[in-house]
Amino acid sequence: MSSSLKSTVAPSAFGRVAVLYGGKSAERPVSLKSGQAVLEALQSAGVDAFGIDVGDDLLHKLAAEKIDRAFIVLHGRGGEDGSMQGLLEFLGIPYTGSAVLASALAMCKLRTKQVWHSLGLSTPRHAVLASEADCMAAAQALGFPLIVKPSHEGSSIGMAKVNSTDELVTAWKNASQYDAEVLVEQWINGPEFTVAVLRGQVLPPIRLGTPHTFYDYDAKYLANDTQYQIPCGLDPQKEAELKQLTARACESVGIQGWARVDVMQDAAGRFWLLEVNTVPGMTDHSLVPMAARAAGLDFQQLVLSILADSLERRVMG
């Protein structure tokens, strides 16, 4: 697999590359780490790359610098939701990853689920919470346990598992601090898998194990007790099923370049799609670099492969 994914582009052919990282979303600390890692990898490969910590002066910086393409490592709102992609389209600057529509769609967990559901792709039953009455109705319709999520946040920010109506109301109020649109969905009891895609190919799935209630922010970025199983332990037929589901999930949203899909498996062995991340983490704890290593790509080769994809002509959308 690795030979077809490795970039054959000379570092000089990328021109001057701006690594966009940081930003103002709740995921800024993760983005700072990811951006630094990507920048160092590009520079060590001989690419003429520099970093921009995205803030209010971004337009001035983009106008002042000669930029041939952008490597987007902004997680969350303002970087992963289509707005940065739209700005770069407007300025005529090619960029890594998915285009405007796919980025905006994937950032909204609710609408992503609606697309998957409409195509018959398994995703947990859900409800939207905007009031205490909604919480009561969701509890009655879905039962417990449930998981509450802000619709537009990543890195598990604002998420909580709940086992009662009181806990559901508290979790909804907490999640509302991050997002006006709050989602609640059935809790799937079983192993969690995360599956990376790179330039149209599905990388080896990773099974996640954590003593935390779920794969939360601490487990993702801070803890040393999170377990990663790769190969993932599924039999070949089930692993092929998981990879095919991941490919269909990404295709339905319109993913380009790279992404990571989170999937649960229930006690009966059925897979359930949770969400897709269009700018996944690139820290030392991150999962896409881990999957890439299993496919034969080191971190530098992964970064160059993502960047090489930006050379291909993209259509706005």
C-alpha positions as CSV (number, residue, x, y, z in Angstrom):
1,M,0.0,0.0,0.0
2,S,2.7,2.5,1.0
3,S,4.3,2.8,-2.5
4,S,1.1,4.2,-4.0
5,L,0.6,6.6,-1.1
6,K,4.1,8.1,-1.0
7,S,4.6,11.4,-2.6
8,T,6.8,11.5,-5.7
9,V,6.8,15.3,-5.9
10,A,10.1,17.1,-5.5
11,P,10.0,19.3,-2.4
12,S,10.7,22.4,-4.4
13,A,7.6,21.8,-6.6
14,F,5.3,22.6,-3.7
15,G,6.5,26.2,-3.7
16,R,6.1,28.3,-0.6
17,V,3.8,26.5,1.9
18,A,1.9,28.1,4.7
19,V,1.1,25.8,7.6
20,L,-2.1,27.2,9.1
21,Y,-2.5,26.2,12.7
22,G,-3.6,27.4,16.2
23,G,-6.8,29.4,15.5
24,K,-9.4,30.4,18.0
25,S,-11.5,27.3,18.4
26,A,-11.7,25.2,21.6
27,E,-9.2,22.8,20.0
28,R,-6.4,25.4,19.7
29,P,-4.0,23.6,22.1
30,V,-4.2,20.5,20.0
31,S,-3.8,22.4,16.7
32,L,-0.7,24.2,18.0
33,K,1.0,20.8,18.6
34,S,-0.2,19.4,15.3
35,G,0.9,22.4,13.4
36,Q,4.4,22.4,14.9
37,A,4.8,18.7,14.1
38,V,3.7,19.2,10.4
39,L,5.9,22.3,10.0
40,E,9.0,20.6,11.3
41,A,8.3,17.5,9.1
42,L,7.9,19.7,5.9
43,Q,11.0,21.8,6.7
44,S,13.1,18.7,7.4
45,A,12.0,17.3,4.0
46,G,13.3,20.4,2.2
47,V,9.9,22.1,1.7
48,D,9.9,25.9,1.8
49,A,7.3,26.0,4.6
50,F,6.5,28.5,7.3
51,G,3.8,28.7,10.0
52,I,0.9,31.0,10.6
53,D,-0.8,31.0,13.9
54,V,-4.3,31.9,12.7
55,G,-5.7,35.0,14.4
56,D,-7.5,38.2,13.6
57,D,-4.6,39.4,11.3
58,L,-4.8,36.3,9.0
59,L,-6.0,38.3,5.9
60,H,-3.1,40.7,6.4
61,K,-0.6,37.8,6.7
62,L,-2.0,36.0,3.7
63,A,-1.7,39.2,1.6
64,A,1.8,40.1,2.8
65,E,3.3,36.6,2.2
66,K,3.9,34.9,-1.1
67,I,2.0,31.6,-0.6
68,D,1.7,28.9,-3.2
69,R,-0.4,26.5,-1.1
70,A,-1.7,26.0,2.4
71,F,-1.5,23.0,4.7
72,I,-4.5,23.3,7.0
73,V,-3.9,21.9,10.5
74,L,-6.7,23.9,12.2
75,H,-9.0,21.7,14.2
76,G,-12.6,22.7,14.9
77,R,-14.5,25.8,13.9
78,G,-12.8,28.4,11.7
79,G,-10.5,25.8,10.2
80,E,-12.3,22.5,9.7
81,D,-15.8,23.8,9.0
82,G,-15.4,25.2,5.4
83,S,-14.8,28.8,6.3
84,M,-11.0,28.7,5.9
85,Q,-11.4,26.5,2.8
86,G,-13.8,29.2,1.3
87,L,-11.4,32.0,2.1
88,L,-8.5,30.1,0.4
89,E,-10.7,29.4,-2.6
90,F,-11.5,33.1,-2.8
91,L,-7.8,34.0,-2.7
92,G,-6.9,31.3,-5.2
93,I,-4.6,29.4,-2.8
94,P,-4.6,25.6,-3.1
95,Y,-4.9,23.8,0.2
96,T,-4.9,20.3,1.8
97,G,-7.9,18.2,2.6
98,S,-11.5,18.5,1.9
99,A,-13.2,21.4,0.0
100,V,-15.9,23.8,1.3
101,L,-19.0,21.6,1.3
102,A,-17.5,18.4,2.7
103,S,-15.7,20.4,5.4
104,A,-18.9,22.2,6.5
105,L,-20.9,19.0,6.4
106,A,-18.5,16.9,8.3
107,M,-18.1,19.5,11.0
108,C,-21.8,19.2,11.8
109,K,-22.3,15.8,13.4
110,L,-26.1,16.0,13.1
111,R,-26.2,16.7,9.3
112,T,-23.5,14.1,8.7
113,K,-25.6,11.5,10.5
114,Q,-28.6,12.6,8.4
115,V,-26.7,12.0,5.2
116,W,-25.5,8.6,6.4
117,H,-29.0,7.6,7.6
118,S,-30.5,8.6,4.3
119,L,-28.1,6.2,2.5
120,G,-28.7,3.3,4.8
121,L,-25.4,3.6,6.6
122,S,-25.6,2.6,10.2
123,T,-25.4,5.4,12.7
124,P,-26.8,5.5,16.3
125,R,-30.3,6.7,16.8
126,H,-30.3,10.4,18.0
127,A,-32.3,13.4,18.9
128,V,-31.6,17.2,19.0
129,L,-31.7,19.0,22.4
130,A,-32.8,22.6,22.7
131,S,-34.7,22.5,26.0
132,E,-35.4,20.4,29.1
133,A,-38.5,19.1,27.4
134,D,-36.4,17.8,24.6
135,C,-34.3,16.0,27.1
136,M,-37.4,14.3,28.6
137,A,-38.6,13.3,25.1
138,A,-35.2,11.9,24.1
139,A,-34.9,9.9,27.3
140,Q,-38.3,8.3,26.6
141,A,-37.6,7.7,23.0
142,L,-34.0,6.5,23.2
143,G,-33.6,5.0,26.7
144,F,-30.3,5.0,28.6
145,P,-27.4,5.1,28.5
146,L,-26.9,8.0,26.1
147,I,-24.1,10.2,25.0
148,V,-24.4,14.0,24.7
149,K,-22.4,15.9,22.1
150,P,-22.1,19.5,20.9
151,S,-22.9,19.1,17.2
152,H,-19.9,21.2,16.0
153,E,-17.1,20.5,18.4
154,G,-14.3,18.0,18.0
155,S,-11.8,16.3,20.3
156,S,-14.7,15.1,22.4
157,I,-15.1,18.6,23.9
158,G,-18.4,19.0,25.8
159,M,-19.3,15.3,25.5
160,A,-20.7,13.2,28.4
161,K,-22.2,9.8,28.9
162,V,-25.5,9.9,30.9
163,N,-27.6,7.3,32.7
164,S,-30.6,9.3,33.9
165,T,-32.8,12.3,32.9
166,D,-31.1,14.5,35.5
167,E,-27.7,13.7,34.2
168,L,-29.0,14.3,30.6
169,V,-30.3,17.8,31.5
170,T,-27.0,18.7,33.2
171,A,-25.0,17.4,30.2
172,W,-27.2,19.3,27.8
173,K,-26.6,22.5,29.7
174,N,-22.9,21.9,29.7
175,A,-22.7,21.1,26.0
176,S,-24.8,24.2,25.3
177,Q,-21.9,26.3,26.4
178,Y,-20.0,25.1,23.4
179,D,-22.7,24.9,20.8
180,A,-26.3,26.1,20.3
181,E,-27.0,22.7,18.6
182,V,-26.6,19.7,21.0
183,L,-27.0,16.1,19.9
184,V,-27.8,13.1,22.0
185,E,-27.5,9.6,20.7
186,Q,-27.7,6.0,21.8
187,W,-24.7,4.7,23.6
188,I,-23.2,1.7,21.7
189,N,-21.6,-0.7,24.2
190,G,-18.6,-2.3,22.6
191,P,-15.2,-1.5,21.1
192,E,-14.4,1.7,19.3
193,F,-12.4,1.8,16.1
194,T,-10.9,4.7,14.2
195,V,-10.1,4.4,10.6
196,A,-8.0,6.8,8.6
197,V,-8.3,7.5,4.8
198,L,-5.5,8.9,2.8
199,R,-5.9,9.9,-0.9
200,G,-8.8,7.5,-1.5
201,Q,-7.2,4.6,0.3
202,V,-8.4,3.2,3.7
203,L,-5.5,2.7,6.1
204,P,-5.4,-0.2,8.7
205,P,-8.1,0.4,11.3
206,I,-7.1,1.0,15.0
207,R,-9.0,-0.4,17.9
208,L,-9.1,1.9,20.9
209,G,-9.0,0.9,24.5
210,T,-9.2,3.3,27.4
211,P,-10.1,3.1,31.1
212,H,-11.9,6.4,30.6
213,T,-15.7,6.2,30.2
214,F,-15.2,6.9,26.5
215,Y,-12.3,8.1,24.3
216,D,-12.5,11.6,25.7
217,Y,-10.2,14.7,25.4
218,D,-7.8,13.4,28.1
219,A,-7.6,9.9,26.6
220,K,-6.9,11.5,23.2
221,Y,-4.2,14.0,24.0
222,L,-3.0,13.7,27.6
223,A,-3.3,10.2,29.1
224,N,-0.7,7.5,28.8
225,D,-3.2,4.7,29.7
226,T,-5.0,4.7,26.3
227,Q,-4.4,1.5,24.4
228,Y,-4.1,1.3,20.6
229,Q,-4.5,-2.0,18.9
230,I,-3.1,-2.3,15.4
231,P,-3.7,-4.7,13.7
232,C,-7.2,-4.1,15.2
233,G,-8.0,-7.8,16.0
234,L,-11.0,-8.2,13.7
235,D,-11.1,-11.2,11.5
236,P,-10.3,-10.4,7.8
237,Q,-14.0,-10.4,6.7
238,K,-15.1,-8.0,9.5
239,E,-12.0,-5.8,8.9
240,A,-12.9,-5.6,5.2
241,E,-16.5,-4.7,6.2
242,L,-15.3,-1.9,8.4
243,K,-13.0,-0.5,5.7
244,Q,-15.8,-0.6,3.1
245,L,-18.1,1.2,5.5
246,T,-15.5,3.8,6.1
247,A,-15.0,4.3,2.4
248,R,-18.7,4.7,1.8
249,A,-19.0,7.1,4.8
250,C,-16.3,9.3,3.4
251,E,-17.5,9.2,-0.2
252,S,-21.0,10.2,0.9
253,V,-19.7,13.3,2.6
254,G,-17.3,14.2,-0.3
255,I,-14.0,13.8,1.6
256,Q,-10.8,14.7,-0.2
257,G,-7.2,14.2,0.7
258,W,-7.3,12.7,4.2
259,A,-9.7,12.2,7.1
260,R,-10.5,9.9,10.0
261,V,-13.8,8.1,10.8
262,D,-14.8,7.0,14.3
263,V,-16.9,3.8,14.5
264,M,-18.4,1.7,17.3
265,Q,-19.1,-2.1,17.2
266,D,-21.9,-3.5,19.2
267,A,-22.2,-6.8,21.0
268,A,-23.8,-8.4,17.8
269,G,-20.7,-7.3,15.8
270,R,-22.6,-4.6,13.9
271,F,-20.6,-1.4,13.1
272,W,-22.1,2.1,13.8
273,L,-20.7,5.3,12.3
274,L,-20.1,8.1,14.8
275,E,-18.4,11.0,12.9
276,V,-15.8,11.9,10.4
277,N,-12.9,14.4,11.1
278,T,-11.6,16.2,8.0
279,V,-8.5,17.7,9.8
280,P,-7.5,15.0,12.3
281,G,-4.9,15.5,15.0
282,M,-1.2,15.2,14.0
283,T,0.3,15.2,17.5
284,D,2.5,12.4,19.1
285,H,-0.7,10.9,20.5
286,S,-2.6,11.1,17.1
287,L,-4.2,8.2,15.3
288,V,-3.7,9.0,11.6
289,P,0.2,9.0,11.9
290,M,-0.2,5.6,13.7
291,A,-2.3,4.2,10.9
292,A,0.1,5.5,8.3
293,R,3.0,3.8,10.0
294,A,1.1,0.5,9.9
295,A,0.7,1.2,6.1
296,G,4.4,1.8,5.7
297,L,4.5,5.6,5.8
298,D,6.5,7.5,8.4
299,F,5.3,10.9,9.7
300,Q,7.3,12.9,7.1
301,Q,6.0,10.7,4.2
302,L,2.4,11.1,5.5
303,V,2.7,14.9,5.6
304,L,4.2,15.0,2.1
305,S,1.4,12.7,0.8
306,I,-1.3,15.0,2.2
307,L,0.4,18.0,0.7
308,A,0.9,16.3,-2.7
309,D,-2.9,15.8,-2.9
310,S,-3.3,19.6,-2.9
311,L,-1.5,19.7,-6.3
312,E,-4.4,18.0,-7.9
313,R,-7.0,20.4,-9.3
314,R,-10.0,20.8,-7.0
315,V,-13.4,22.1,-7.8
316,M,-15.0,24.4,-5.3
317,G,-17.8,22.8,-3.4
